[in-house]
């Protein structure tokens, strides 16, 4: 029922998406520690400012703020997907999938740098999907460079999104060297200003430490109980279904939609590769994959034809998330 309901643009879906997100965060709310201090941006920025935002937030407020932010992200991403008609028909499935996937792991349900970076990720996708129709995108590329630098000051592995911008130029546009240089200039401008601030304060050694993650060895483990990954089984089934449906519809779609799905795939690859830049090797890093996977699952549930299968599959995803949160 939920899937069929969200295949429309009914205003009721706004309430239902919010309700689903609220129910799925209850597991985190009931397993809160006595103290939960979020780290919302990298030491490179925190050391310069001299404080971290969120030090006095209670664990209960932490989960509530996270829920509010993810709801905003869900509807923002849904608006972007509908604006570019990536699913072929406007609906609320992207928002529903987003609120479902951000509840897959309990660490996703508390404030983190990757949660904040997802706002930038969605904003970037909005700009990247739009470059296909523009004759001159150098201004957009420079803005995207600034966004990537800002995101990397919040969560350093986000710097890998610079490669995503260049990948988007390969996918969407013919080669023009100025368009390739301008995003790099945007990144350099932000880090140059940061270096000036550190130099002014005679703390350049701390500035150089920002780039230490590039020296990390490639990770061979993830700080997570492997049993918790059983929750991903029904999600993987849905992704396999997405691949079959995409195979049948790929060349029936307009060029921009095909290229947009290719860009999302490149983004997922880059996020997995950038895991080695994550010092904690925590599952929170993969919160960055949620926007792309949400669009993929929304596409699957938009075009799946066997109602009992797709409704049951989504019910299993919900039930699995709730079970592993509480048990």
C-alpha positions as CSV (number, residue, x, y, z in Angstrom):
1,X,0.0,0.0,0.0
2,X,2.8,2.5,0.9
3,X,4.5,2.1,-2.5
4,X,1.3,2.6,-4.5
5,X,0.4,5.6,-2.4
6,X,3.7,7.2,-2.9
7,X,3.6,6.7,-6.7
8,X,1.4,9.8,-6.7
9,X,1.9,13.5,-5.7
10,X,-0.8,13.4,-3.0
11,X,-0.2,15.8,-0.1
12,X,-0.9,12.9,2.3
13,X,2.5,11.6,1.3
14,X,4.3,14.4,3.1
15,X,2.7,13.2,6.3
16,X,3.4,9.5,5.5
17,X,7.1,10.1,4.7
18,X,7.5,12.0,8.0
19,X,5.7,9.2,9.9
20,X,7.8,6.5,8.4
21,X,11.0,8.4,9.3
22,X,9.8,9.0,12.8
23,X,8.9,5.3,13.4
24,X,12.2,4.1,12.0
25,X,14.2,6.4,14.3
26,X,12.6,5.0,17.4
27,X,15.3,2.3,17.7
28,X,18.0,4.9,18.0
29,X,15.9,6.9,20.4
30,X,15.5,4.0,22.8
31,X,19.2,3.0,22.7
32,X,20.7,6.3,23.5
33,X,23.8,6.6,25.7
34,X,23.9,9.0,28.6
35,X,26.2,11.3,26.6
36,X,26.5,11.7,22.9
37,X,28.7,14.5,21.6
38,X,28.5,15.0,17.8
39,X,31.6,16.0,15.8
40,X,30.1,18.1,13.0
41,X,33.2,19.2,11.1
42,X,36.9,18.4,10.6
43,X,39.7,19.4,13.0
44,X,41.1,21.7,10.3
45,X,38.1,24.0,10.8
46,X,37.4,23.2,14.4
47,X,41.0,24.1,15.5
48,X,40.7,27.4,13.7
49,X,37.4,28.3,15.2
50,X,38.3,27.0,18.6
51,X,35.0,25.1,19.3
52,X,32.8,22.3,18.0
53,X,29.1,22.9,17.3
54,X,26.8,20.5,19.2
55,X,28.9,20.0,22.4
56,X,25.9,20.8,24.6
57,X,23.2,18.9,22.6
58,X,21.5,16.2,24.6
59,X,21.2,12.7,23.1
60,X,17.4,13.1,22.7
61,X,17.8,16.4,20.9
62,X,20.5,14.9,18.8
63,X,18.2,12.3,17.4
64,X,15.3,14.8,17.0
65,X,17.5,17.2,15.1
66,X,18.8,14.4,12.9
67,X,15.2,13.4,12.1
68,X,14.3,17.0,11.1
69,X,17.4,17.3,8.9
70,X,16.9,14.0,7.1
71,X,13.2,14.9,6.4
72,X,14.4,18.2,4.8
73,X,16.9,16.3,2.8
74,X,14.4,13.7,1.7
75,X,12.0,16.3,0.3
76,X,14.8,18.3,-1.2
77,X,16.1,15.3,-3.1
78,X,12.6,14.3,-4.1
79,X,12.1,17.8,-5.6
80,X,15.3,17.5,-7.6
81,X,14.4,14.1,-9.0
82,X,10.9,15.3,-10.0
83,X,12.3,18.5,-11.5
84,X,14.6,16.6,-13.8
85,X,11.9,13.9,-14.4
86,X,14.4,11.1,-13.6
87,X,11.7,8.6,-12.8
88,X,9.5,9.5,-15.8
89,X,6.6,10.5,-13.5
90,X,6.5,12.8,-10.5
91,X,6.0,11.0,-7.2
92,X,7.1,10.8,-3.6
93,X,9.0,7.5,-3.8
94,X,12.5,9.1,-3.6
95,X,11.6,10.8,-0.3
96,X,10.2,7.6,1.0
97,X,13.3,5.6,0.0
98,X,15.6,8.3,1.5
99,X,13.8,8.2,4.9
100,X,13.9,4.4,4.8
101,X,17.6,4.1,3.9
102,X,18.8,6.7,6.5
103,X,17.4,4.3,9.1
104,X,19.2,1.2,8.0
105,X,22.0,1.6,10.6
106,X,21.6,3.2,14.0
107,X,24.8,5.3,13.5
108,X,23.0,7.0,10.6
109,X,20.3,8.3,13.0
110,X,22.6,10.7,15.0
111,X,24.3,13.9,14.0
112,X,27.5,13.4,11.9
113,X,29.6,15.3,9.4
114,X,28.3,13.0,6.6
115,X,24.7,14.0,7.5
116,X,25.6,17.7,7.0
117,X,27.5,16.9,3.8
118,X,24.4,15.2,2.3
119,X,22.8,18.7,2.0
120,X,25.8,19.6,-0.2
121,X,25.6,16.3,-2.1
122,X,22.0,16.9,-3.1
123,X,22.7,20.6,-4.0
124,X,25.6,19.4,-6.1
125,X,23.4,16.8,-7.9
126,X,20.9,19.6,-8.7
127,X,23.7,21.6,-10.3
128,X,25.3,18.6,-12.1
129,X,22.0,17.4,-13.6
130,X,21.5,20.9,-14.9
131,X,24.7,21.4,-16.8
132,X,23.5,19.3,-19.7
133,X,21.2,22.2,-20.9
134,X,23.7,25.1,-20.4
135,X,26.0,26.4,-23.1
136,X,28.4,27.9,-20.6
137,X,29.0,26.1,-17.2
138,X,32.2,27.6,-16.0
139,X,30.4,29.6,-13.3
140,X,28.6,26.5,-12.2
141,X,31.8,24.5,-12.1
142,X,33.5,27.2,-9.9
143,X,30.5,27.1,-7.5
144,X,30.8,23.4,-7.3
145,X,34.5,23.6,-6.5
146,X,33.6,25.9,-3.6
147,X,30.9,23.5,-2.4
148,X,33.4,20.6,-2.5
149,X,36.0,22.5,-0.5
150,X,33.3,23.5,2.0
151,X,32.2,19.9,2.3
152,X,35.7,18.7,2.8
153,X,36.2,21.0,5.8
154,X,33.1,19.3,7.3
155,X,34.1,15.8,6.3
156,X,37.5,15.5,4.5
157,X,36.7,12.4,2.3
158,X,34.2,14.6,0.6
159,X,37.1,16.1,-1.4
160,X,36.8,13.1,-3.7
161,X,33.7,14.7,-5.2
162,X,36.1,16.9,-7.3
163,X,36.5,13.7,-9.4
164,X,32.7,13.5,-9.7
165,X,32.6,17.0,-11.2
166,X,35.2,16.0,-13.8
167,X,33.2,12.8,-14.4
168,X,30.1,14.8,-15.0
169,X,31.9,16.9,-17.7
170,X,32.9,13.6,-19.4
171,X,29.4,12.3,-19.3
172,X,27.4,15.5,-20.1
173,X,29.6,17.7,-22.2
174,X,32.3,17.9,-24.9
175,X,35.8,18.6,-23.7
176,X,36.6,22.2,-22.8
177,X,39.7,22.7,-20.7
178,X,38.4,25.9,-19.0
179,X,35.5,23.9,-17.6
180,X,37.9,21.4,-16.1
181,X,40.1,24.0,-14.5
182,X,37.4,26.2,-12.8
183,X,36.2,23.6,-10.2
184,X,39.8,23.1,-9.1
185,X,40.2,26.9,-8.8
186,X,37.1,26.9,-6.5
187,X,38.7,24.3,-4.2
188,X,42.0,26.2,-4.2
189,X,40.4,29.5,-3.3
190,X,38.9,28.0,-0.1
191,X,42.0,26.3,1.0
192,X,44.2,29.3,0.1
193,X,42.0,31.5,2.4
194,X,42.2,28.8,5.1
195,X,46.0,28.7,4.7
196,X,46.2,32.5,5.0
197,X,44.2,32.3,8.3
198,X,46.5,29.6,9.7
199,X,49.6,31.6,8.5
200,X,48.3,34.7,10.1
201,X,47.9,32.9,13.4
202,X,51.4,31.2,13.0
203,X,49.9,27.7,13.0
204,X,50.8,26.4,9.6
205,X,51.8,23.0,11.1
206,X,48.1,22.5,11.9
207,X,47.1,23.4,8.4
208,X,49.3,20.7,6.9
209,X,47.7,18.1,9.1
210,X,44.5,18.6,7.2
211,X,46.0,16.5,4.4
212,X,47.2,13.6,6.6
213,X,44.3,11.3,5.5
214,X,46.0,11.0,2.1
215,X,48.7,8.9,3.8
216,X,46.2,6.5,5.4
217,X,46.6,2.8,4.4
218,X,43.7,1.3,2.5
219,X,41.2,-0.1,5.1
220,X,40.6,-3.9,5.4
221,X,37.9,-3.7,8.0
222,X,34.8,-1.7,9.0
223,X,34.0,-0.8,12.6
224,X,30.6,-2.5,12.6
225,X,29.1,-5.8,13.8
226,X,28.8,-7.9,10.7
227,X,25.5,-9.2,11.9
228,X,24.0,-5.7,11.4
229,X,24.6,-6.0,7.7
230,X,21.8,-8.6,7.4
231,X,19.5,-5.6,7.2
232,X,20.9,-4.9,3.7
233,X,19.7,-8.2,2.2
234,X,16.2,-6.9,1.1
235,X,17.8,-3.6,0.0
236,X,20.2,-5.5,-2.2
237,X,17.3,-7.5,-3.7
238,X,15.6,-4.3,-4.6
239,X,18.8,-3.0,-6.2
240,X,19.0,-6.2,-8.3
241,X,15.4,-5.5,-9.4
242,X,16.4,-2.0,-10.3
243,X,19.2,-3.3,-12.6
244,X,16.7,-5.5,-14.4
245,X,14.2,-2.7,-14.9
246,X,16.9,-0.3,-15.9
247,X,18.2,-2.7,-18.5
248,X,14.7,-2.9,-20.1
249,X,14.1,0.9,-19.9
250,X,17.6,2.4,-20.4
251,X,17.5,3.1,-24.1
252,X,13.8,4.1,-23.9
253,X,14.7,7.0,-21.6
254,X,15.8,10.5,-22.7
255,X,19.5,11.1,-23.0
256,X,19.7,13.3,-19.9
257,X,18.1,10.7,-17.7
258,X,20.5,8.0,-19.0
259,X,23.5,10.2,-18.3
260,X,22.2,11.1,-14.9
261,X,22.0,7.5,-13.9
262,X,25.5,7.0,-15.1
263,X,26.7,9.9,-13.0
264,X,25.0,8.5,-9.9
265,X,26.9,5.2,-10.5
266,X,30.2,7.1,-10.7
267,X,29.3,8.9,-7.5
268,X,28.8,5.6,-5.6
269,X,32.1,4.2,-6.8
270,X,33.9,7.4,-5.7
271,X,32.3,7.3,-2.2
272,X,33.4,3.6,-1.7
273,X,36.9,4.5,-2.9
274,X,37.1,7.5,-0.5
275,X,36.4,5.2,2.5
276,X,40.2,5.0,3.0
277,X,40.2,8.7,3.9
278,X,37.9,8.1,6.8
279,X,40.1,7.9,9.9
280,X,37.4,6.1,12.0
281,X,36.6,3.5,9.4
282,X,33.0,3.9,10.5
283,X,29.8,3.0,8.7
284,X,28.7,6.7,8.8
285,X,30.8,7.3,5.7
286,X,28.3,5.4,3.6
287,X,25.5,7.8,4.5
288,X,26.9,9.7,1.5
289,X,25.6,6.9,-0.7
290,X,21.9,7.3,0.4
291,X,20.9,10.0,-2.2
292,X,22.0,7.9,-5.2
293,X,20.7,4.6,-3.8
294,X,17.4,6.3,-2.9
295,X,17.0,7.4,-6.6
296,X,17.8,3.9,-7.8
297,X,15.2,2.3,-5.4
298,X,12.6,4.9,-6.3
299,X,13.1,4.0,-10.0
300,X,12.6,0.3,-9.2
301,X,9.5,0.9,-7.1
302,X,8.1,3.3,-9.8
303,X,8.3,0.7,-12.6
304,X,7.9,-2.6,-10.7
305,X,4.8,-4.3,-12.0
306,X,4.0,-7.2,-9.7
307,X,2.2,-5.4,-6.8
308,X,2.3,-8.2,-4.2
309,X,6.1,-8.5,-4.8
310,X,7.1,-4.9,-4.5
311,X,4.8,-4.1,-1.6
312,X,5.9,-7.2,0.3
313,X,9.6,-6.4,-0.5
314,X,9.2,-2.9,1.0
315,X,7.4,-4.3,4.0
316,X,10.3,-6.7,4.5
317,X,12.8,-3.8,4.3
318,X,10.8,-1.9,7.0
319,X,10.4,-5.0,9.2
320,X,14.1,-5.8,8.9
321,X,15.2,-2.3,9.9
322,X,12.9,-2.3,12.9
323,X,13.9,-5.8,14.0
324,X,17.7,-5.1,13.9
325,X,17.2,-1.7,15.7
326,X,15.5,-3.3,18.7
327,X,17.1,-6.8,18.7
